[in-house]
Amino acid sequence: EIVLTQSPTTIPASPGEKVTITCRASSSVSYMYWYQQKSGASPKLWIYDTFKLPPGVPNRFSGSGSGTSYSLTIDSMETEDAATYYCQQWSNTPWTFGGGTKLELK
Amino acid sequence: QVQLMESGPGLVQPSETLSLTCTVSGFSLSIYNVHWIRQPPGKGLEWMGVMWSGGGTDYNSALKSRLSISRDTSKNQVFLKMNSLQSEDTTTYYCVREGYGGFAFWGQGTLVTVSS
């Protein structure tokens, strides 16, 4: 099983601040996927194929990485971005998720 | 419009079997794969298994001995059955359709509590 480790676990950020979340895989994966989940709601696909944004996701979000190291970056934090973000891999079953990074407003 | 809706008992007795139904609309189960994913309260996400569009299934090895996924394409429904429930199976269960190469369409989730 591929274990995904996210860091940090919690990030306090102020509006306008640049934010980066890292996801490290225990084995190399081909792509990384990211989900946003707000309290009480279902997760939403936020980034796919490492760097692609689904319709409706603001372009202040970006994804990058390869192999065992991937990241999600917000160029300029907005209040609506406060949520928990999970990374996920499709390379090997069982498909696994990271433990989550909670992005909080400072 | 793609929609998925989970339904089932909110409370299950320990050691009993959980049965959940995912009713879908806006797409065909014969074309798209549907997964079950669960999330304990305040914790992360765990992939449980998948009903492939072709009718086959795959399961998380950690749950495989207890889990069964099936479907009725005529009713647009996917079913989950898991036996020998314990307190650690108290979670929100989601059915999810693939899209954009990821888990793109999620149901609202159904919370199942295992308790006597």
Interface residues (C-beta under 8 A of the other chain):
Chain A: E1 Y31 Y33 Y35 S42 P43 K44 L45 Y48 D49 K52 P54 Y86 Q88 W90 T93 P94 W95 T96 F97 G98 G99 G100
Chain B: G44 L45 E46 W47 D58 N60 S61 A62 Y94 G99 Y100 G101 G102 F103 A104 W106 G107 Q108 G109
